[in-house]
Each structure stands twice: as C-alpha cells, then as structure tokens.
Amino acid sequence: MKIATLTTATIVTASLALLAAVPAAANHHETTPAKEHVSAPATYINSDPKAYAAMQKLPTDEPLHMLNMIRFKDKADYKEGSEFAAKGWTGAQAYAEYNRRSSPIANRTGGKPLYFGMPQLTLIGAEHEKWDVIFIISYPNLASFLALVSDPEYKKHAFHRSAAVADSRLVRMAPAPVPVPAAK
C-alpha cells in the first residue's frame, strides 16, 4: 500500500510540475499553418448531459479510463473581485490549482493517473484542435468516477477548472487488448 501511495504521490507531483511548465511550453509546439478561412470551432468545457446519461448505461463494474485533452485560457477567468481573480493567474496556473486540490479526492475515490503529456505536434487530426496537456486517469469502475464528480469537496474546487479551461475533451475508454498482427 505504501508503494502505491508513493507512486501516486510521485505521479501527482510530477503532473503538477508538468502543468507548471505548460505556459512556456504550450507556445512552442509545432502547428500546421492555418487555412485562409476557417470558421470558429466549437469549444467544450463541461460535460453534455446526454453523454453523461449515456455513460451511465455502459458497463458499471469494469475498469475505465478517462482521456482528458485540455487547452488553457491565456488568463484564468475567475469571478471579478474574488481572491483568485486578484492573483492574475494564467489558465495553466489555475488548472494546476484545480489539480492540486482535486487529485487527493480522485485518489481517495479510486482514481489513479496513468499518463500525463504535453502535445508537440498533431500528425493526424483537426488543425484547430491544439492541446496544452493530455492525460489519462484510471478508475476501478463507474462508481469510483461518479464518487469523484459528486464529492462535495471536489465540487467546491471545480471552479478552478472552469476558470482555467478554454476547451477540453473527456473521453471514457475501456481497457482493451493491444491488437497483435497475425502470424504469416
């Protein structure tokens, strides 16, 4: 148990360090030149209630992974006059605060970080979708994930995420075997 706790604490600490590095690095990833006329893409911050309801109809007793793709606001958008608005944080700094406060709750409810990374170049995909950080969190089952998002302490700190995020994707995934090529 101590090893698992140490490993999780190490990953959370490393992810916070990664998030702290995002503001500088986020401006340095390669991009494809923009086309002459591209309509403004839709952005997504919060979950779609229909998708959320559909997720709860999927298997509930198996492990799931949540793929998170996040693009930060240049400047965090806190309620005017709040203690956090006065800090003048970037979106990345606000998200690091959200991560600092929500990670212990995710750990307590069974969430374990599997991967954190900063995209450098999109080889296949929409030109307008640029992400500052991508990560995967594993949950032992749906109840574990739902325990996180319904936790009163988590809800108390979720405003940091809203202040930080310009666009995001959250994709529920089930673990799957890696396809093995057929032998010749």
N, CA, C and O atoms as a DFTB+ gen file, in Angstrom:
736 C
 N C O
     1  1       0.827      -1.195       0.000
     2  2       0.000       0.000       0.000
     3  2       0.869       1.256       0.000
     4  3       0.552       2.235      -0.676
     5  1       1.977       1.225       0.769
     6  2       2.858       2.389       0.794
     7  2       3.458       2.644      -0.579
     8  3       3.621       3.798      -0.977
     9  1       3.786       1.592      -1.304
    10  2       4.356       1.752      -2.645
    11  2       3.332       2.399      -3.565
    12  3       3.675       3.316      -4.310
    13  1       2.084       1.945      -3.530
    14  2       1.042       2.528      -4.379
    15  2       0.825       3.988      -4.026
    16  3       0.658       4.822      -4.916
    17  1       0.825       4.308      -2.738
    18  2       0.634       5.694      -2.310
    19  2       1.808       6.540      -2.763
    20  3       1.623       7.647      -3.269
    21  1       3.015       6.025      -2.583
    22  2       4.198       6.749      -3.009
    23  2       4.178       6.966      -4.511
    24  3       4.487       8.061      -4.982
    25  1       3.818       5.938      -5.271
    26  2       3.769       6.057      -6.722
    27  2       2.739       7.098      -7.135
    28  3       3.026       7.941      -7.985
    29  1       1.560       7.055      -6.558
    30  2       0.525       8.032      -6.890
    31  2       0.985       9.427      -6.515
    32  3       0.813      10.364      -7.295
    33  1       1.567       9.581      -5.331
    34  2       2.047      10.897      -4.910
    35  2       3.125      11.402      -5.862
    36  3       3.147      12.586      -6.199
    37  1       4.015      10.522      -6.298
    38  2       5.062      10.899      -7.237
    39  2       4.469      11.341      -8.569
    40  3       4.905      12.337      -9.146
    41  1       3.469      10.596      -9.059
    42  2       2.837      10.958     -10.334
    43  2       2.113      12.286     -10.207
    44  3       2.201      13.123     -11.105
    45  1       1.398      12.495      -9.105
    46  2       0.687      13.759      -8.911
    47  2       1.686      14.905      -8.837
    48  3       1.471      15.949      -9.453
    49  1       2.781      14.727      -8.091
    50  2       3.805      15.767      -8.002
    51  2       4.402      16.058      -9.369
    52  3       4.596      17.218      -9.733
    53  1       4.694      15.002     -10.128
    54  2       5.243      15.193     -11.473
    55  2       4.247      15.887     -12.381
    56  3       4.632      16.728     -13.193
    57  1       2.966      15.546     -12.257
    58  2       1.956      16.182     -13.107
    59  2       1.813      17.652     -12.763
    60  3       1.585      18.475     -13.650
    61  1       1.944      18.001     -11.474
    62  2       1.893      19.415     -11.103
    63  2       3.087      20.160     -11.676
    64  3       2.955      21.299     -12.124
    65  1       4.250      19.525     -11.664
    66  2       5.426      20.149     -12.265
    67  2       5.227      20.327     -13.764
    68  3       5.598      21.357     -14.327
    69  1       4.641      19.324     -14.409
    70  2       4.348      19.421     -15.833
    71  2       3.394      20.578     -16.101
    72  3       3.616      21.362     -17.024
    73  1       2.343      20.691     -15.309
    74  2       1.382      21.776     -15.502
    75  2       2.031      23.131     -15.273
    76  3       1.674      24.103     -15.938
    77  1       2.970      23.214     -14.352
    78  2       3.662      24.478     -14.124
    79  2       4.503      24.864     -15.330
    80  3       4.706      26.050     -15.587
    81  1       5.002      23.868     -16.081
    82  2       5.822      24.131     -17.263
    83  2       4.994      24.449     -18.490
    84  3       5.532      24.939     -19.483
    85  1       3.709      24.184     -18.449
    86  2       2.854      24.334     -19.631
    87  2       2.838      25.742     -20.209
    88  3       2.920      25.868     -21.431
    89  1       2.738      26.830     -19.407
    90  2       2.616      28.142     -20.037
    91  2       3.722      28.443     -21.034
    92  3       3.449      28.965     -22.114
    93  1       4.964      28.124     -20.692
    94  2       6.055      28.386     -21.618
    95  2       6.057      27.395     -22.767
    96  3       6.227      27.780     -23.923
    97  1       5.871      26.128     -22.455
    98  2       5.953      25.102     -23.482
    99  2       4.758      25.121     -24.424
   100  3       4.889      24.749     -25.590
   101  1       3.610      25.541     -23.947
   102  2       2.400      25.498     -24.766
   103  2       2.530      26.365     -26.006
   104  3       1.875      26.101     -27.014
   105  1       3.355      27.383     -25.950
   106  2       3.527      28.260     -27.097
   107  2       4.577      27.754     -28.068
   108  3       4.820      28.398     -29.088
   109  1       5.208      26.617     -27.784
   110  2       6.303      26.145     -28.613
   111  2       6.008      24.889     -29.412
   112  3       6.890      24.413     -30.127
   113  1       4.807      24.328     -29.326
   114  2       4.562      23.122     -30.098
   115  2       4.282      23.492     -31.546
   116  3       3.734      24.552     -31.849
   117  1       4.675      22.589     -32.422
   118  2       4.534      22.808     -33.857
   119  2       3.067      22.777     -34.254
   120  3       2.263      22.058     -33.660
   121  1       2.733      23.557     -35.253
   122  2       1.380      23.541     -35.771
   123  2       1.418      23.615     -37.285
   124  3       2.405      24.054     -37.875
   125  1       0.348      23.185     -37.898
   126  2       0.206      23.301     -39.331
   127  2      -0.299      24.705     -39.628
   128  3      -1.156      25.204     -38.899
   129  1       0.205      25.363     -40.676
   130  2      -0.294      26.709     -40.983
   131  2      -1.808      26.689     -41.162
   132  3      -2.367      25.747     -41.725
   133  1      -2.459      27.734     -40.678
   134  2      -3.918      27.818     -40.770
   135  2      -4.344      28.025     -42.221
   136  3      -3.629      28.639     -43.013
   137  1      -5.514      27.504     -42.549
   138  2      -6.066      27.724     -43.876
   139  2      -6.559      29.160     -43.934
   140  3      -6.696      29.823     -42.906
   141  1      -6.828      29.637     -45.156
   142  2      -7.235      31.026     -45.330
   143  2      -8.498      31.369     -44.564
   144  3      -8.541      32.408     -43.904
   145  1      -9.529      30.537     -44.627
   146  2     -10.781      30.841     -43.940
   147  2     -11.250      29.589     -43.205
   148  3     -11.606      28.585     -43.822
   149  1     -11.242      29.669     -41.897
   150  2     -11.723      28.566     -41.075
   151  2     -12.741      29.147     -40.108
   152  3     -12.440      30.095     -39.382
   153  1     -13.938      28.588     -40.094
   154  2     -14.939      29.085     -39.147
   155  2     -14.517      28.701     -37.735
   156  3     -13.813      27.712     -37.529
   157  1     -14.950      29.484     -36.783
   158  2     -14.584      29.240     -35.389
   159  2     -15.109      27.886     -34.934
   160  3     -16.305      27.618     -35.046
   161  1     -14.231      27.032     -34.423
   162  2     -14.674      25.715     -33.951
   163  2     -15.439      25.837     -32.635
   164  3     -15.253      26.790     -31.878
   165  1     -16.282      24.875     -32.384
   166  2     -16.992      24.824     -31.109
   167  2     -16.000      24.479     -30.003
   168  3     -15.020      23.769     -30.232
   169  1     -16.261      24.983     -28.824
   170  2     -15.430      24.640     -27.674
   171  2     -16.300      23.941     -26.638
   172  3     -17.515      24.133     -26.582
   173  1     -15.646      23.128     -25.825
   174  2     -16.354      22.316     -24.842
   175  2     -15.643      22.441     -23.506
   176  3     -14.443      22.189     -23.393
   177  1     -16.406      22.834     -22.501
   178  2     -15.844      22.988     -21.160
   179  2     -16.457      21.978     -20.193
   180  3     -15.746      21.336     -19.421
   181  1     -17.771      21.844     -20.241
   182  2     -18.488      20.976     -19.315
   183  2     -19.106      19.795     -20.050
   184  3     -19.271      19.831     -21.270
   185  1     -19.447      18.747     -19.301
   186  2     -19.987      17.549     -19.921
   187  2     -21.384      17.795     -20.482
   188  3     -22.146      18.614     -19.969
   189  1     -21.693      17.074     -21.533
   190  2     -23.011      17.106     -22.162
   191  2     -23.917      16.198     -21.339
   192  3     -23.594      15.024     -21.157
   193  1     -25.036      16.704     -20.837
   194  2     -25.926      15.866     -20.010
   195  2     -26.372      14.581     -20.717
   196  3     -26.535      13.550     -20.064
   197  1     -26.571      14.623     -22.033
   198  2     -26.973      13.418     -22.771
   199  2     -25.845      12.391     -22.777
   200  3     -26.084      11.197     -22.591
   201  1     -24.629      12.854     -22.989
   202  2     -23.479      11.937     -22.981
   203  2     -23.256      11.385     -21.582
   204  3     -22.934      10.208     -21.420
   205  1     -23.421      12.212     -20.592
   206  2     -23.262      11.783     -19.199
   207  2     -24.277      10.692     -18.863
   208  3     -23.934       9.703     -18.215
   209  1     -25.525      10.870     -19.300
   210  2     -26.565       9.858     -19.068
   211  2     -26.239       8.574     -19.824
   212  3     -26.413       7.479     -19.290
   213  1     -25.768       8.703     -21.059
   214  2     -25.407       7.523     -21.855
   215  2     -24.244       6.766     -21.214
   216  3     -24.216       5.536     -21.248
   217  1     -23.280       7.492     -20.627
   218  2     -22.139       6.846     -19.984
   219  2     -22.604       5.943     -18.845
   220  3     -22.027       4.879     -18.619
   221  1     -23.624       6.355     -18.143
   222  2     -24.104       5.585     -17.012
   223  2     -24.841       4.314     -17.440
   224  3     -25.141       3.457     -16.609
   225  1     -25.130       4.195     -18.741
   226  2     -25.749       2.978     -19.271
   227  2     -24.702       1.969     -19.740
   228  3     -25.034       0.827     -20.056
   229  1     -23.436       2.393     -19.785
   230  2     -22.354       1.481     -20.155
   231  2     -22.039       0.593     -18.949
   232  3     -22.537       0.843     -17.852
   233  1     -21.215      -0.442     -19.144
   234  2     -20.894      -1.324     -18.018
   235  2     -20.396      -0.529     -16.804
   236  3     -19.586       0.390     -16.926
   237  1     -20.900      -0.910     -15.653
   238  2     -20.576      -0.163     -14.433
   239  2     -19.558      -0.858     -13.551
   240  3     -19.000      -0.235     -12.649
   241  1     -19.302      -2.143     -13.794
   242  2     -18.455      -2.908     -12.884
   243  2     -17.088      -3.257     -13.468
   244  3     -16.429      -4.182     -12.993
   245  1     -16.664      -2.534     -14.484
   246  2     -15.353      -2.794     -15.066
   247  2     -14.503      -1.526     -15.008
   248  3     -15.039      -0.423     -14.900
   249  1     -13.183      -1.681     -15.078
   250  2     -12.311      -0.503     -15.055
   251  2     -12.602       0.408     -16.255
   252  3     -13.008      -0.047     -17.324
   253  1     -12.384       1.691     -16.043
   254  2     -12.498       2.642     -17.143
   255  2     -11.382       3.658     -17.040
   256  3     -10.862       3.942     -15.961
   257  1     -11.035       4.191     -18.178
   258  2     -10.014       5.227     -18.256
   259  2     -10.675       6.464     -18.830
   260  3     -11.498       6.382     -19.742
   261  1     -10.303       7.608     -18.285
   262  2     -10.829       8.871     -18.778
   263  2      -9.688       9.633     -19.445
   264  3      -8.733      10.057     -18.794
   265  1      -9.815       9.796     -20.768
   266  2      -8.855      10.567     -21.560
   267  2      -9.265      12.034     -21.465
   268  3     -10.394      12.393     -21.799
   269  1      -8.359      12.862     -21.016
   270  2      -8.587      14.300     -20.866
   271  2      -7.667      15.055     -21.817
   272  3      -6.457      14.828     -21.823
   273  1      -8.229      15.941     -22.612
   274  2      -7.444      16.793     -23.504
   275  2      -7.843      18.227     -23.158
   276  3      -9.015      18.591     -23.248
   277  1      -6.857      19.041     -22.759
   278  2      -7.146      20.358     -22.198
   279  2      -6.359      21.441     -22.940
   280  3      -5.160      21.309     -23.182
   281  1      -7.073      22.516     -23.292
   282  2      -6.421      23.744     -23.773
   283  2      -6.772      24.828     -22.763
   284  3      -7.938      25.017     -22.419
   285  1      -5.751      25.535     -22.292
   286  2      -5.931      26.543     -21.260
   287  2      -6.254      27.914     -21.842
   288  3      -5.873      28.241     -22.966
   289  1      -6.958      28.691     -21.057
   290  2      -7.146      30.106     -21.370
   291  2      -5.810      30.807     -21.127
   292  3      -5.030      30.383     -20.274
   293  1      -5.552      31.869     -21.870
   294  2      -4.328      32.633     -21.619
   295  2      -4.343      33.187     -20.197
   296  3      -3.349      33.109     -19.476
   297  1      -5.482      33.744     -19.809
   298  2      -5.646      34.299     -18.460
   299  2      -6.849      33.615     -17.819
   300  3      -7.917      33.524     -18.424
   301  1      -6.669      33.141     -16.601
   302  2      -7.767      32.476     -15.890
   303  2      -8.932      33.450     -15.726
   304  3      -8.743      34.648     -15.516
   305  1     -10.123      32.907     -15.828
   306  2     -11.336      33.718     -15.793
   307  2     -12.096      33.475     -14.486
   308  3     -13.097      32.760     -14.454
   309  1     -11.590      34.093     -13.406
   310  2     -12.242      33.982     -12.104
   311  2     -13.261      35.106     -11.944
   312  3     -13.175      36.146     -12.598
   313  1     -14.214      34.872     -11.071
   314  2     -15.237      35.876     -10.776
   315  2     -14.546      37.152     -10.287
   316  3     -13.696      37.114      -9.398
   317  1     -14.928      38.274     -10.886
   318  2     -14.330      39.558     -10.532
   319  2     -14.471      39.813      -9.035
   320  3     -15.535      39.616      -8.449
   321  1     -13.372      40.255      -8.435
   322  2     -13.376      40.558      -7.009
   323  2     -13.008      39.384      -6.116
   324  3     -12.811      39.563      -4.914
   325  1     -12.911      38.166      -6.694
   326  2     -12.555      37.003      -5.865
   327  2     -11.067      37.038      -5.531
   328  3     -10.283      37.715      -6.197
   329  1     -10.696      36.304      -4.495
   330  2      -9.275      36.248      -4.103
   331  2      -8.411      35.701      -5.237
   332  3      -7.241      36.066      -5.357
   333  1      -8.986      34.819      -6.077
   334  2      -8.197      34.225      -7.161
   335  2      -8.098      35.163      -8.357
   336  3      -7.093      35.133      -9.068
   337  1      -9.095      35.984      -8.599
   338  2      -9.021      36.967      -9.683
   339  2      -7.866      37.920      -9.424
   340  3      -7.177      38.336     -10.356
   341  1      -7.652      38.267      -8.164
   342  2      -6.589      39.201      -7.798
   343  2      -5.191      38.624      -8.042
   344  3      -4.220      39.376      -8.126
   345  1      -5.085      37.308      -8.153
   346  2      -3.782      36.673      -8.359
   347  2      -3.268      36.866      -9.784
   348  3      -2.061      36.801     -10.017
   349  1      -4.172      37.103     -10.743
   350  2      -3.746      37.306     -12.129
   351  2      -3.159      36.062     -12.776
   352  3      -2.267      36.164     -13.619
   353  1      -3.645      34.897     -12.393
   354  2      -3.105      33.637     -12.882
   355  2      -3.414      33.404     -14.357
   356  3      -4.384      33.930     -14.902
   357  1      -2.563      32.603     -14.979
   358  2      -2.848      32.081     -16.305
   359  2      -3.813      30.903     -16.152
   360  3      -4.051      30.424     -15.044
   361  1      -4.360      30.446     -17.272
   362  2      -5.198      29.257     -17.227
   363  2      -4.427      28.055     -16.704
   364  3      -4.968      27.253     -15.943
   365  1      -3.163      27.923     -17.108
   366  2      -2.344      26.791     -16.651
   367  2      -2.138      26.842     -15.138
   368  3      -2.156      25.801     -14.481
   369  1      -1.947      28.018     -14.584
   370  2      -1.779      28.142     -13.137
   371  2      -3.077      27.799     -12.408
   372  3      -3.052      27.142     -11.367
   373  1      -4.203      28.242     -12.952
   374  2      -5.493      27.922     -12.335
   375  2      -5.753      26.424     -12.402
   376  3      -6.291      25.844     -11.458
   377  1      -5.369      25.785     -13.523
   378  2      -5.577      24.346     -13.644
   379  2      -4.661      23.587     -12.682
   380  3      -5.054      22.562     -12.125
   381  1      -3.462      24.083     -12.493
   382  2      -2.557      23.453     -11.521
   383  2      -3.167      23.523     -10.116
   384  3      -3.027      22.585      -9.331
   385  1      -3.837      24.623      -9.805
   386  2      -4.520      24.739      -8.506
   387  2      -5.669      23.743      -8.425
   388  3      -5.849      23.082      -7.402
   389  1      -6.444      23.634      -9.495
   390  2      -7.529      22.639      -9.556
   391  2      -6.958      21.234      -9.349
   392  3      -7.500      20.452      -8.568
   393  1      -5.878      20.920     -10.041
   394  2      -5.249      19.600      -9.941
   395  2      -4.736      19.348      -8.522
   396  3      -4.887      18.249      -7.990
   397  1      -4.130      20.367      -7.916
   398  2      -3.612      20.233      -6.552
   399  2      -4.739      19.906      -5.576
   400  3      -4.565      19.094      -4.668
   401  1      -5.882      20.533      -5.766
   402  2      -6.998      20.348      -4.847
   403  2      -7.829      19.103      -5.169
   404  3      -8.376      18.485      -4.255
   405  1      -7.935      18.723      -6.439
   406  2      -8.796      17.592      -6.806
   407  2      -8.068      16.248      -6.810
   408  3      -8.712      15.210      -6.654
   409  1      -6.762      16.239      -6.981
   410  2      -6.024      14.971      -7.034
   411  2      -6.188      14.119      -5.777
   412  3      -6.398      12.911      -5.895
   413  1      -6.100      14.703      -4.568
   414  2      -6.313      13.861      -3.383
   415  2      -7.711      13.243      -3.342
   416  3      -7.886      12.123      -2.860
   417  1      -8.693      13.969      -3.844
   418  2     -10.071      13.454      -3.862
   419  2     -10.168      12.321      -4.880
   420  3     -10.783      11.290      -4.609
   421  1      -9.560      12.516      -6.054
   422  2      -9.550      11.454      -7.070
   423  2      -8.859      10.211      -6.521
   424  3      -9.345       9.097      -6.717
   425  1      -7.740      10.388      -5.840
   426  2      -7.029       9.241      -5.251
   427  2      -7.900       8.535      -4.225
   428  3      -7.955       7.306      -4.193
   429  1      -8.580       9.309      -3.388
   430  2      -9.442       8.739      -2.347
   431  2     -10.597       7.946      -2.943
   432  3     -11.028       6.953      -2.358
   433  1     -11.105       8.368      -4.096
   434  2     -12.242       7.679      -4.715
   435  2     -11.803       6.583      -5.690
   436  3     -12.646       5.958      -6.333
   437  1     -10.502       6.347      -5.804
   438  2     -10.006       5.250      -6.629
   439  2      -9.348       5.660      -7.927
   440  3      -8.843       4.801      -8.649
   441  1      -9.333       6.944      -8.252
   442  2      -8.697       7.408      -9.486
   443  2      -7.182       7.357      -9.393
   444  3      -6.596       7.758      -8.388
   445  1      -6.561       6.864     -10.440
   446  2      -5.096       6.769     -10.491
   447  2      -4.604       7.337     -11.816
   448  3      -5.058       6.908     -12.877
   449  1      -3.680       8.297     -11.769
   450  2      -3.139       8.830     -13.019
   451  2      -2.289       7.779     -13.733
   452  3      -1.440       7.132     -13.120
   453  1      -2.529       7.620     -15.039
   454  2      -1.751       6.681     -15.846
   455  2      -0.739       7.384     -16.739
   456  3       0.358       6.880     -16.977
   457  1      -1.130       8.563     -17.232
   458  2      -0.269       9.248     -18.196
   459  2      -0.551      10.742     -18.176
   460  3      -1.710      11.155     -18.129
   461  1       0.493      11.550     -18.211
   462  2       0.409      12.989     -18.408
   463  2       1.408      13.358     -19.491
   464  3       2.555      12.911     -19.453
   465  1       0.990      14.166     -20.458
   466  2       1.904      14.584     -21.503
   467  2       1.497      15.902     -22.131
   468  3       0.340      16.315     -22.063
   469  1       2.474      16.550     -22.743
   470  2       2.248      17.807     -23.456
   471  2       2.404      17.551     -24.953
   472  3       3.489      17.192     -25.408
   473  1       1.332      17.732     -25.721
   474  2       1.422      17.501     -27.164
   475  2       2.452      18.430     -27.806
   476  3       2.598      19.589     -27.417
   477  1       3.156      17.893     -28.791
   478  2       4.143      18.683     -29.507
   479  2       3.721      18.962     -30.945
   480  3       3.965      20.049     -31.468
   481  1       3.093      17.989     -31.575
   482  2       2.740      18.130     -32.982
   483  2       1.605      17.172     -33.299
   484  3       1.669      15.993     -32.950
   485  1       0.570      17.668     -33.953
   486  2      -0.530      16.809     -34.381
   487  2      -0.246      16.345     -35.803
   488  3      -0.196      17.152     -36.731
   489  1      -0.062      15.056     -35.965
   490  2       0.211      14.497     -37.290
   491  2      -1.075      14.155     -38.023
   492  3      -1.150      14.282     -39.245
   493  1      -2.086      13.721     -37.282
   494  2      -3.391      13.393     -37.850
   495  2      -4.429      14.040     -36.948
   496  3      -4.450      13.782     -35.745
   497  1      -5.277      14.866     -37.506
   498  2      -6.316      15.485     -36.699
   499  2      -6.647      16.878     -37.174
   500  3      -6.002      17.419     -38.071
   501  1      -7.651      17.441     -36.565
   502  2      -8.107      18.774     -36.927
   503  2      -7.038      19.816     -36.601
   504  3      -6.478      19.832     -35.505
   505  1      -6.774      20.672     -37.562
   506  2      -5.738      21.695     -37.378
   507  2      -6.032      22.634     -36.217
   508  3      -5.115      23.092     -35.537
   509  1      -7.309      22.920     -35.990
   510  2      -7.661      23.887     -34.958
   511  2      -7.622      23.295     -33.549
   512  3      -7.660      24.044     -32.572
   513  1      -7.549      21.990     -33.426
   514  2      -7.520      21.389     -32.095
   515  2      -6.080      21.294     -31.603
   516  3      -5.311      20.424     -32.009
   517  1      -5.756      22.207     -30.730
   518  2      -4.425      22.244     -30.130
   519  2      -4.607      22.090     -28.626
   520  3      -5.429      22.778     -28.022
   521  1      -3.845      21.195     -28.029
   522  2      -3.992      20.885     -26.609
   523  2      -2.723      21.242     -25.865
   524  3      -1.620      21.062     -26.381
   525  1      -2.878      21.748     -24.655
   526  2      -1.731      22.073     -23.809
   527  2      -1.293      20.877     -22.981
   528  3      -0.106      20.716     -22.697
   529  1      -2.247      20.038     -22.595
   530  2      -1.921      18.852     -21.804
   531  2      -2.954      17.769     -22.117
   532  3      -4.133      18.051     -22.326
   533  1      -2.481      16.533     -22.144
   534  2      -3.346      15.368     -22.334
   535  2      -2.983      14.374     -21.244
   536  3      -1.805      14.127     -20.986
   537  1      -3.995      13.807     -20.606
   538  2      -3.707      12.821     -19.574
   539  2      -4.819      11.795     -19.498
   540  3      -5.932      12.011     -19.978
   541  1      -4.485      10.669     -18.880
   542  2      -5.434       9.580     -18.686
   543  2      -5.458       9.231     -17.204
   544  3      -4.420       9.023     -16.575
   545  1      -6.682       9.173     -16.660
   546  2      -6.880       8.752     -15.280
   547  2      -7.674       7.448     -15.308
   548  3      -8.673       7.347     -16.019
   549  1      -7.241       6.463     -14.548
   550  2      -7.905       5.163     -14.470
   551  2      -8.787       5.123     -13.225
   552  3      -8.409       5.604     -12.157
   553  1      -9.962       4.542     -13.391
   554  2     -10.886       4.336     -12.272
   555  2     -11.243       2.857     -12.239
   556  3     -11.379       2.242     -13.297
   557  1     -11.398       2.265     -11.052
   558  2     -11.699       0.833     -10.979
   559  2     -13.086       0.484     -11.525
   560  3     -13.333      -0.649     -11.939
   561  1     -13.990       1.475     -11.520
   562  2     -15.349       1.242     -12.025
   563  2     -16.057       2.593     -12.132
   564  3     -15.515       3.623     -11.732
   565  1     -17.262       2.573     -12.671
   566  2     -18.023       3.810     -12.851
   567  2     -18.334       4.466     -11.510
   568  3     -18.286       5.692     -11.399
   569  1     -18.650       3.673     -10.494
   570  2     -18.963       4.236      -9.181
   571  2     -17.817       5.088      -8.645
   572  3     -18.049       6.106      -7.993
   573  1     -16.588       4.676      -8.918
   574  2     -15.418       5.426      -8.470
   575  2     -15.368       6.804      -9.133
   576  3     -15.136       7.813      -8.468
   577  1     -15.588       6.835     -10.449
   578  2     -15.595       8.114     -11.162
   579  2     -16.745       8.998     -10.668
   580  3     -16.558      10.188     -10.415
   581  1     -17.927       8.409     -10.534
   582  2     -19.086       9.175     -10.078
   583  2     -18.894       9.682      -8.653
   584  3     -19.382      10.757      -8.304
   585  1     -18.183       8.910      -7.826
   586  2     -17.888       9.359      -6.465
   587  2     -17.021      10.618      -6.497
   588  3     -17.191      11.516      -5.673
   589  1     -16.099      10.677      -7.447
   590  2     -15.268      11.876      -7.576
   591  2     -16.117      13.086      -7.957
   592  3     -16.118      14.093      -7.248
   593  1     -16.836      12.989      -9.070
   594  2     -17.541      14.170      -9.587
   595  2     -18.721      14.591      -8.715
   596  3     -19.205      15.715      -8.846
   597  1     -19.193      13.716      -7.831
   598  2     -20.290      14.093      -6.943
   599  2     -19.806      14.455      -5.537
   600  3     -20.607      14.857      -4.694
   601  1     -18.515      14.318      -5.281
   602  2     -17.957      14.620      -3.967
   603  2     -18.096      16.123      -3.661
   604  3     -17.690      16.950      -4.477
   605  1     -18.656      16.482      -2.512
   606  2     -18.841      17.899      -2.174
   607  2     -17.526      18.691      -2.158
   608  3     -17.494      19.854      -2.562
   609  1     -16.461      18.066      -1.696
   610  2     -15.163      18.746      -1.662
   611  2     -14.663      19.006      -3.087
   612  3     -14.118      20.072      -3.370
   613  1     -14.848      18.035      -3.978
   614  2     -14.474      18.214      -5.380
   615  2     -15.268      19.368      -5.990
   616  3     -14.699      20.251      -6.633
   617  1     -16.571      19.354      -5.787
   618  2     -17.440      20.403      -6.345
   619  2     -17.025      21.786      -5.855
   620  3     -17.146      22.777      -6.575
   621  1     -16.537      21.838      -4.623
   622  2     -16.112      23.102      -4.025
   623  2     -14.913      23.710      -4.786
   624  3     -14.735      24.928      -4.789
   625  1     -14.107      22.868      -5.420
   626  2     -12.905      23.351      -6.100
   627  2     -13.010      23.332      -7.629
   628  3     -12.081      23.760      -8.314
   629  1     -14.124      22.844      -8.166
   630  2     -14.270      22.719      -9.625
   631  2     -14.242      24.068     -10.344
   632  3     -13.976      24.116     -11.545
   633  1     -14.509      25.151      -9.636
   634  2     -14.483      26.468     -10.284
   635  2     -13.100      26.806     -10.829
   636  3     -12.988      27.593     -11.768
   637  1     -12.039      26.222     -10.255
   638  2     -10.688      26.450     -10.789
   639  2     -10.578      25.894     -12.207
   640  3      -9.950      26.504     -13.072
   641  1     -11.195      24.729     -12.440
   642  2     -11.180      24.133     -13.774
   643  2     -11.911      25.035     -14.763
   644  3     -11.417      25.290     -15.861
   645  1     -13.085      25.513     -14.370
   646  2     -13.861      26.392     -15.244
   647  2     -13.109      27.678     -15.554
   648  3     -13.180      28.185     -16.674
   649  1     -12.394      28.202     -14.578
   650  2     -11.618      29.426     -14.786
   651  2     -10.426      29.195     -15.713
   652  3      -9.974      30.118     -16.391
   653  1      -9.923      27.971     -15.741
   654  2      -8.687      27.658     -16.453
   655  2      -8.872      27.217     -17.897
   656  3      -8.033      27.527     -18.743
   657  1      -9.951      26.502     -18.199
   658  2     -10.066      25.751     -19.444
   659  2     -10.742      26.560     -20.554
   660  3     -11.835      27.098     -20.379
   661  1     -10.065      26.631     -21.692
   662  2     -10.636      27.262     -22.884
   663  2     -11.396      26.238     -23.715
   664  3     -12.414      26.563     -24.326
   665  1     -10.906      25.005     -23.741
   666  2     -11.536      23.929     -24.498
   667  2     -11.044      22.616     -23.917
   668  3      -9.942      22.540     -23.375
   669  1     -11.871      21.578     -24.034
   670  2     -11.458      20.286     -23.500
   671  2     -12.225      19.162     -24.161
   672  3     -13.252      19.371     -24.807
   673  1     -11.699      17.972     -23.983
   674  2     -12.382      16.741     -24.363
   675  2     -12.210      15.786     -23.198
   676  3     -11.150      15.735     -22.574
   677  1     -13.254      15.033     -22.912
   678  2     -13.204      13.995     -21.884
   679  2     -13.833      12.769     -22.515
   680  3     -15.016      12.773     -22.855
   681  1     -13.044      11.724     -22.670
   682  2     -13.482      10.523     -23.379
   683  2     -13.379       9.325     -22.444
   684  3     -12.301       9.003     -21.945
   685  1     -14.512       8.670     -22.213
   686  2     -14.499       7.442     -21.422
   687  2     -13.981       6.320     -22.321
   688  3     -14.421       6.164     -23.460
   689  1     -13.038       5.542     -21.788
   690  2     -12.462       4.426     -22.538
   691  2     -12.448       3.198     -21.640
   692  3     -12.282       3.299     -20.425
   693  1     -12.624       2.042     -22.260
   694  2     -12.472       0.775     -21.551
   695  2     -11.112       0.205     -21.928
   696  3     -10.700       0.311     -23.083
   697  1     -10.410      -0.395     -20.978
   698  2      -9.153      -1.051     -21.341
   699  2      -9.414      -2.095     -22.438
   700  3     -10.419      -2.805     -22.405
   701  1      -8.521      -2.173     -23.378
   702  2      -8.650      -3.114     -24.482
   703  2      -7.318      -3.774     -24.755
   704  3      -6.272      -3.170     -24.521
   705  1      -7.333      -5.002     -25.245
   706  2      -6.062      -5.658     -25.581
   707  2      -5.436      -4.974     -26.783
   708  3      -6.135      -4.477     -27.667
   709  1      -4.130      -4.955     -26.802
   710  2      -3.412      -4.401     -27.944
   711  2      -3.531      -5.386     -29.085
   712  3      -3.242      -6.569     -28.904
   713  1      -3.958      -4.924     -30.281
   714  2      -4.067      -5.852     -31.409
   715  2      -2.707      -6.417     -31.783
   716  3      -1.724      -5.681     -31.878
   717  1      -2.655      -7.699     -31.991
   718  2      -1.418      -8.364     -32.373
   719  2      -1.552      -8.800     -33.823
   720  3      -2.528      -9.460     -34.181
   721  1      -0.584      -8.441     -34.665
   722  2      -0.676      -8.858     -36.072
   723  2      -0.697     -10.394     -36.198
   724  3      -0.054     -11.105     -35.427
   725  1      -1.439     -10.867     -37.170
   726  2      -1.500     -12.311     -37.415
   727  2      -0.150     -12.822     -37.916
   728  3       0.522     -12.161     -38.707
   729  1       0.227     -13.981     -37.455
   730  2       1.486     -14.581     -37.901
   731  2       1.354     -15.024     -39.353
   732  3       0.276     -15.428     -39.787
   733  1       2.450     -14.949     -40.100
   734  2       2.439     -15.376     -41.511
   735  2       2.807     -16.813     -41.642
   736  3       2.848     -17.340     -42.754
